[in-house]
Amino acid sequence: MLMLLADIILIVHVLFVLFVVGGLPLIWAGAWMRLDFARNLRFRLAHLGAILFVVGESLVGMICPLTWLEDALRDTDANEGFIQRWLHRILFYDVAGWVLTTVYVLFALLVVITYVLLPPHPRRPHH
């Protein structure tokens, strides 16, 4: 049961990363195509908040809560399951911490610049 919960946490983690990383080109494409979601205030604030959280935890040296929770649920002596093996290859890289922090900060700056240049619009009430 704990392995299943750990796999669910890992899937949530991958979805979070996809939201953060994929959200930016999605916003650009949506703005270019004049789609409403690209200017949606809630979506944009959630996206901005997500990357700022990642930057904040990285700058203070905090381990990601999703990584911590998954690690706490996993039995380290057990063999890796299919989901764990493949999703870990996507999520985790063996590089110096400062490299990832630099990438996070630069990506966050790009998100902030996009927020300023393509600002969200508050939701309009329907009549």
C-alpha positions as CSV (number, residue, x, y, z in Angstrom):
1,M,0.0,0.0,0.0
2,L,2.8,2.4,0.8
3,M,4.5,1.8,-2.6
4,L,1.2,2.6,-4.3
5,L,0.9,5.9,-2.3
6,A,4.6,6.6,-3.2
7,D,3.8,6.0,-6.9
8,I,0.8,8.3,-6.7
9,I,3.0,11.0,-5.1
10,L,5.5,10.5,-7.9
11,I,2.8,10.9,-10.6
12,V,1.5,14.1,-8.9
13,H,5.1,15.3,-8.9
14,V,5.5,14.7,-12.6
15,L,2.2,16.5,-13.3
16,F,3.4,19.4,-11.2
17,V,6.6,19.6,-13.2
18,L,4.7,19.3,-16.5
19,F,2.4,22.2,-15.3
20,V,5.4,24.4,-14.5
21,V,7.5,23.6,-17.5
22,G,4.8,23.1,-20.0
23,G,2.7,26.0,-18.8
24,L,5.0,28.6,-20.2
25,P,5.0,27.5,-23.9
26,L,1.3,26.8,-23.5
27,I,0.7,30.4,-22.4
28,W,2.8,31.7,-25.3
29,A,0.9,29.5,-27.8
30,G,-2.4,30.4,-26.3
31,A,-1.7,34.1,-26.4
32,W,-0.6,33.9,-30.0
33,M,-3.8,32.0,-30.8
34,R,-5.9,34.4,-28.7
35,L,-7.2,31.6,-26.5
36,D,-8.8,32.8,-23.2
37,F,-6.9,30.4,-20.9
38,A,-3.6,32.2,-21.7
39,R,-4.9,35.4,-20.0
40,N,-6.8,33.6,-17.2
41,L,-5.8,35.2,-13.9
42,R,-6.2,32.0,-11.8
43,F,-4.2,29.9,-14.2
44,R,-1.5,32.5,-14.5
45,L,-1.2,33.1,-10.8
46,A,-1.1,29.3,-10.1
47,H,1.7,29.0,-12.7
48,L,3.6,32.0,-11.3
49,G,3.2,30.8,-7.8
50,A,4.3,27.3,-8.6
51,I,7.7,28.3,-10.1
52,L,8.2,30.9,-7.4
53,F,7.7,28.1,-4.8
54,V,10.3,26.0,-6.6
55,V,12.7,28.9,-6.7
56,G,12.1,29.7,-3.0
57,E,12.6,26.1,-1.8
58,S,15.8,25.8,-3.9
59,L,17.3,29.1,-2.7
60,V,16.8,28.1,1.0
61,G,18.0,24.5,0.4
62,M,14.7,22.9,1.2
63,I,14.0,19.5,-0.2
64,C,10.8,19.3,-2.3
65,P,7.9,18.2,-0.2
66,L,6.7,15.8,-2.8
67,T,10.2,14.2,-3.0
68,W,10.4,14.0,0.8
69,L,7.0,12.4,1.0
70,E,7.7,9.9,-1.7
71,D,11.0,9.0,-0.1
72,A,9.3,8.6,3.3
73,L,6.7,6.2,1.8
74,R,9.2,4.0,-0.2
75,D,11.0,1.1,1.2
76,T,14.6,1.7,0.1
77,D,15.4,-2.0,0.0
78,A,12.6,-2.8,-2.4
79,N,13.2,-3.1,-6.1
80,E,12.1,-0.2,-8.2
81,G,8.7,-0.5,-9.8
82,F,8.0,0.4,-13.4
83,I,6.4,3.8,-12.5
84,Q,9.2,4.7,-10.1
85,R,12.0,3.8,-12.5
86,W,10.7,5.7,-15.5
87,L,9.4,8.8,-13.8
88,H,12.6,9.1,-11.8
89,R,14.6,9.2,-15.0
90,I,12.4,12.1,-16.2
91,L,12.5,14.1,-12.9
92,F,15.9,13.7,-11.3
93,Y,19.3,14.6,-12.6
94,D,22.7,14.2,-11.1
95,V,24.0,17.8,-11.3
96,A,25.2,20.3,-8.7
97,G,22.5,22.0,-6.7
98,W,23.6,25.5,-7.9
99,V,23.0,24.5,-11.5
100,L,19.4,23.6,-10.8
101,T,18.9,26.7,-8.7
102,T,20.2,28.8,-11.6
103,V,17.9,27.1,-14.1
104,Y,14.9,27.6,-11.8
105,V,15.7,31.3,-11.3
106,L,16.2,31.9,-15.0
107,F,13.0,30.1,-15.8
108,A,11.1,32.1,-13.1
109,L,12.4,35.3,-14.6
110,L,11.1,34.2,-18.0
111,V,7.7,33.4,-16.4
112,V,7.7,36.9,-14.7
113,I,8.6,38.6,-17.9
114,T,5.8,36.7,-19.7
115,Y,3.4,37.7,-16.9
116,V,4.3,41.4,-17.5
117,L,4.4,41.3,-21.3
118,L,1.3,39.1,-21.6
119,P,-0.7,40.1,-18.5
120,P,-3.6,38.0,-17.4
121,H,-7.1,39.6,-17.4
122,P,-9.6,39.2,-14.6
123,R,-12.5,37.0,-15.4
124,R,-15.4,38.9,-16.9
125,P,-18.9,38.3,-15.4
126,H,-21.4,36.7,-17.8
127,H,-24.5,38.8,-18.5
